[in-house]
Amino acid sequence: MMKINKSLSTKLDQIEGFAEEAVEDELREIADTAIYLTLTSVGNKGTPGAVDTGAYISSFSITYGAGRPRGKSSRRKRRDRTDLPQLGQAAMADLYSDISKLDLSTVGSVELRNNSPHAYQVENKHGYFIFGQLERIFNG
């Protein structure tokens, strides 16, 4: 039998807290980068930013397990790029909210997802490759 004194237990709790903060910081950095790349990447047609109606940028989510990701359609939405800063801020707030809801002491893995119906087209057909860029940056 091994006896653990209170001091050791407290130190282990502190280490766990530091680790969770580091993971949260990394998730926020990934979220920041995803939004930044969505607003600034140039597609294969020379168009800056993967934002047209706001549906793609609004469809990012951080989920775990069978969590339901956000997914907004661009159908019948106005194609107006004037409110890009507001769209970026709203998307970032959603991602930060997702992160704050995670119980990192029990979650084994999380996913950054984009569940807009046209995500594949934004990524591949239009050539923005947001997720490919994220993988190169964070899995380098």
N, C-alpha and C positions, 0 to 999 in steps of 0.2 A: 504494500500500500504506500502511496506517495501522498505526502501532505503538502498542500500549496498554501503558502501564507498570503495574507491579504495584500501585501506589498506587490508580490509577483502577479497576483490576479489583477490588481489595478494597472500595473505596467502593461499587461497583455491587453486589457481593455483600451488603454491609450494607443497602443500600436495598432489595434484594429480600427480605432477612430481615425488615426493618421492615414491608414491604407484606404479607408472609405473616402476620405477627403481627396486623396490623390486620384482615385478613380472618378469621383465627381468632377474634379478639375479637368481630367482627360476627356470625359464625356462632354463637358461644356466647350472645350476646345474643338472637338469634332463637330459639335452643333454649330459653333461660330463659323467654322471653315465651310461646312455644307451650305450655310446661308450665303456666305461671302462668295463662294464659287458659283452658286446659282445666280447671284446678281451680277457677276463680272465675267464669267467664262464666255468665250467666243465660240459659237457653233460653226458647223461646216459651211454655212452660207454667209459667214462673216457677221452674223447678228450678235451683238454683245448682250450678255445676260440671257438666262433661260426663262425669264419671266415674260409672259405675254398677257395672260389674264389673271395671274396670281394663283391659279389652281395648283400648279406644280409645287411652288414654294410653300403653299399652305398645307401640303399633303405630307410633309416630313413628320415622322414620329419616332420616338425611341420606345421600343416595346421589349417585353420579355415573355417567354412562354407563348401562350396563345392569345396575348393581348391584341386588341383590335386596333390596327393602325388607322391613321387619318387618311382619307381619300376624297379629294374634291375634284369634281369634273369641270372642265373648261367650257362645257356646252352652254351656249346662250350667255356667256360672260363677255363683257365689254373688253376689247383689246386696247388697253390704255396703260402705258408705261409710266405715267406721271406720279403714281403713288408707290413707287418702288421702295422708298425708305419705310413707309408705313407697313407694307407687306412684309418686308424683311424683319422689322421689329415685332410684328405679330407672330410670325413664324418662329422667331427666336424665343419669344415668350412661351409659346406652346412647347418647344423643345425643353426649355429650362423647367417648365412645369412637369413634363414627363420625367426629367431627371430627379426632381425633388420628390416625386412619388415613389421612387425606387427604394426598396429595402435592400441595400447592397450586402447586408450580412447574410441574406438568404437567397439572393438571385445568383444563379450560376453564370448567366450570359445575357447580354442585351443586344438588340439590333437597331440600327438606324435604318428606317424604311421610308419609302415614298410610295404611297398607294394610290396616287392619282391614276385614273384610267389611261392616261397618255404618257406615263412615266417612261415606258420603253421607247416611245418616239422621241421624247426629249433627250434621253440618254444616247440612243443609237442613230435614229433616222436624222435628227437635227445635229447630232454630233457634239453635244455638250459634255458627255461622259463625266458627270459629277461624281458618281460613285467610283469610277476608275481613278479619278484624280484623288479622291479621298483615300483610296487604298494605297496609292503611291506615296502619299504624304504620311499616312499613319502606320503603314505596314512596310514602308520603304525597303 
